[in-house]
């Protein structure tokens, strides 16, 4: 659920990671072919930036011409996500298909200038095929030769080969051939979301258009294609824990043909003109680029402003069945069938009540301590109610735990509404990505240890952390905060999640220090701290820092298990060996999200059931000898 770093490393061929402490020249080392390619690609990207870096829409230019999406900013990603058009800035089948068609037509017209009889018809077709393949290969190399680009190149070559042979065969044959070649070249390609989405989109179009008698007009074909892809990819997006924005159909309806027939031809032609003119015509070319891209972006921003929401998160089998029915209705020419299936699809899939229609119901109260690296984010569910305690770290433009971990996990749990959001305090590793979370979910109530610093970041009034109890089905949550004026770590809002049926609890401590721990043990402390429970799990204060978890506090709390939320080998050195030693001396069993991944606690009448995510993962994560299995708590 969400982005998983181990999967990304495995898919890209990395078998170990490290830190660069110092860089120095090594002239004795030779630069092999792959090294030379990367150097050439880097020089080409820098040249593109020198040429068009001042253009208003340079981030889109770099993305569409070279697959370089590093210049896209947060507001670009938000618009692309909300309109379902991220695929437009990822070099894939659409872009290589445009190159193939354009180059093929130009090559065919160019061959018409040759004397009659100079080449046989088969020779002409073979030459066009060769030119198309070479052009697509050059563009793939220019675009970084990424996994999606290589996959698209294979599909273009397979489709072109069948056209070259002019065989009257099913369109599914080149599709299956391309699929087989991709799997032979890269057996782990199915681990990429793009694998399913790219082959899924082509498969949907084949299912709708192949074998049909007669031809559709261009407008009818465009509508049918967009509707089919929108509907057909819906269950696939659910499979990879993504939503299908309702605005995506309207956005792509104009964006795809505009990119195909205006944007990409202008970008290709403009780049050639700029190259041949030696840069003399760059201002005119840049103006042309901004003109076509400005029109595209105006449309996407317009669509993004409409609060359309997303398709309902139905059970996957039901969503797949509805999608098949809708595709059958699209292909079926009888308007009555289409109307019946269309109405059925809309009634069951479109959230007519608007966003936030309700949460899926947890069978038993549970707590999930998410693996967000050096930070904290916890989800508590009881019945249909959801509490989020902290949103994890965020580095602007680099990483957001809310976007990569928290939001996908909440979606996978069937969460639509966050009943209670508690932000222990305002530090970035606890409240990062807060705006991202509020954009994706309706939030009913917000509590924070530092309400003044959180106010304005969420569209809800932010309450202070006042002592008291909140009762949910099967759970009692008790709040406590340092009674003395404080800010930062010592202002953290502490919450005890108590399950009366099993007399067990889980204590969320934020980043409180030893000074606040002493106050907890005194007269101003919470009453529940003196109560004995059958089982207690404690979240180590401040990720296991040596400034927290004093000996007296650890002995008083007497946890059966302690959970550290720290980044793997992070430079802060959490958890500290002195702290882990105190908990071990008290008899607490240690767990660390850096080693375990997500940690799940389920409350049952018999007590707390604790599960570690890494133990159920594929061999490149859970095998003996790898980082997760070798991870040790000091």
C-alpha positions, 0 to 999 in steps of 0.5 A, a space after each residue: 500500500 503506497 510507495 515502498 522503498 524496498 520494491 523500488 530498489 529491487 525493481 531498479 536493480 539496486 542490491 545495496 544502499 549507502 551514503 556518499 561522504 566525499 567525492 573525488 576524481 578517479 581518472 584511472 576508472 574508465 567510463 563504460 557504455 552505460 556510464 557514457 549514456 548517462 553522461 550524454 543524457 545529463 548533457 542533453 538535459 542541461 542543454 534543454 534547460 539552457 534553451 528553454 529554462 526561462 519558458 513559463 512551462 519549462 517543467 512540462 517541456 522537460 517532462 514531455 521531451 526528456 521524461 525529466 519530471 524533477 522540475 515539476 512542483 507540488 502544484 503541478 502534481 496536485 493538478 495532474 493527480 486531481 485530473 487523472 493526467 499524470 500519464 501525460 508527463 510520463 514517457 510511455 506508449 502514447 508518446 512513442 506511438 505519436 513518434 511512430 505515426 509521425 515518423 512513419 508518415 514522413 518516411 512514407 511521403 519522403 519515399 514517394 519522391 524516389 523514382 518509380 521502381 527504385 524500391 519494391 513495395 516490400 522494400 519501402 515498407 521495410 525501410 519505413 519500419 526501420 526508420 520508425 524503430 530507430 526514431 523510437 529508439 532514439 526518443 526512448 534514449 533521449 527520454 532516459 530509457 526508463 522501464 515504461 519507455 522500454 516497455 512502450 518501445 517493445 509494444 511499438 516494435 511488435 505492432 509495427 512488425 505485424 503491420 510490416 507483414 500486413 497479416 490479417 490477424 487479430 489485434 491481440 496477437 501483437 499485444 500478446 507478443 509484446 507482453 511475452 517479450 516484456 516478461 522475458 526481458 524483465 520477469 519482475 515487470 508486474 511489480 510496476 504499477 505502470 505495467 498493469 496500467 499500460 497493458 491494461 489500457 491497450 487491452 481495453 482499447 482492443 476489447 472495444 475496437 477490435 473485430 468491429 464491423 464498420 468504422 466510427 467517426 473521429 469524434 465518436 472514436 475519441 469519446 468511446 476510447 476515453 470512456 473505455 479507458 476511464 471505465 476499464 482502468 478503474 478496477 486496476 487503479 483500485 488494485 494498486 491502491 489508487 483512486 479514479 478521479 471523476 474529473 479524469 474523463 473530462 480532463 483527458 477528453 480534451 487533453 489527450 487529443 491536444 497533446 497528441 495533435 498539438 503539443 507533441 508535434 510543436 515540441 518536436 518540430 520546435 526542438 528541431 528548429 532550435 537545433 538547426 538554427 543554432 539557437 537563433 530562433 529560441 525566443 520564437 520557439 519558446 513562445 510557441 511552446 508556452 502557447 500550446 502548453 498554456 492552453 493545456 494547463 488552462 484546461 487542466 486547472 479549470 477541471 481541477 477546480 471542480 469538486 468532482 471527487 473519485 469513483 466509489 471504493 467498491 470491493 474489487 470483484 464488484 468493481 471489475 464486474 461493473 467495468 466489464 458490464 460497462 465495456 460490453 455496453 460501450 461495444 454493444 451497438 444497441 442503445 438500450 443495452 448501453 443505457 441500461 448498463 450505463 445507469 447501473 454502472 453510475 448508480 453503483 460506482 459514482 458517490 452521489 452523496 459527495 466525498 466522505 460518505 463513510 468508512 468501512 467498518 473494522 471488525 475489531 478495534 485496531 492500531 496501525 503504527 505506520 513505517 514513515 521513517 524518522 517520524 511518526 504516524 499512527 492510525 486507530 480504528 474502532 467500528 467505522 471511526 478513524 483517528 490519525 495520530 500525527 502525519 509523519 515527516 515531509 521534505 518539500 519537493 522530495 518526500 511526504 509520508 502523508 502522500 506516500 504512506 498515510 493516504 494510500 494506507 487509509 484508502 486501502 482501509 476504506 477510509 473516507 472520513 477522519 473522525 479525529 486528527 491528533 497532532 502531538 505537536 507541530 514539528 515537521 516529522 509529526 505534522 509534515 504533509 498535513 495539507 496533503 492529508 486534508 486535501 484527500 479526506 474530510 476531517 471532522 475534528 483536530 486536536 494538537 498540543 500546539 494548536 496555534 502553529 497548526 491553525 490555518 493548515 487545515 480547514 477545521 478549527 484546531 482544539 488544544 489538548 485538554 485532559 479528558 476521555 473520548 469513547 468509541 465502540 470498544 475503546 476509551 481514549 484518554 488525553 493528557 498534556 504537560 500542564 506547564 507552559 511549553 512548546 515543541 516536544 514538551 507540548 506533545 499531546 499524550 493519548 492512551 488508547 484503552 480496550 476495557 474488554 481485555 484490560 489492555 492499552 496502547 500509550 502514544 507519547 509524542 516527543 515528551 522529554 524526561 521533564 514532562 515524564 516526571 510531571 506525569 508521575 506526579 500529582 498532575 499526571 493522568 489517573 490511568 497511569 496508576 492503574 494496572 493492566 493485563 497488557 500495555 504497549 508504549 510508543 517510546 517517547 521521542 523515537 527512543 531519544 536519550 532525552 526521554 524514557 527515564 528509568 523511573 518513568 519506564 518502571 512506572 509505566 511497566 510496558 509489556 512491549 515498546 515500539 520505536 518509530 525511527 529511520 533505519 540507521 538514521 543519523 540521529 541514532 534513535 533508539 539510543 542504546 541507553 534507552 533500549 537497555 532500560 526497556 529491556 531491563 523492565 521486561 519490555 519486548 522491543 519493536 522498531 518500525 525500521 525493522 518491522 515495517 508497519 506494526 499492527 495491534 489488534 484488540 481481542 478479548 484475549 488481549 493484544 495481537 501484534 503483527 509485523 508487516 515485513 514477515 509477510 513480504 516478498 523474498 527481496 524484503 523478508 529473506 534471511 540476510 537482507 536488511 530487514 532480517 538483519 536489522 537489530 535494535 541496539 
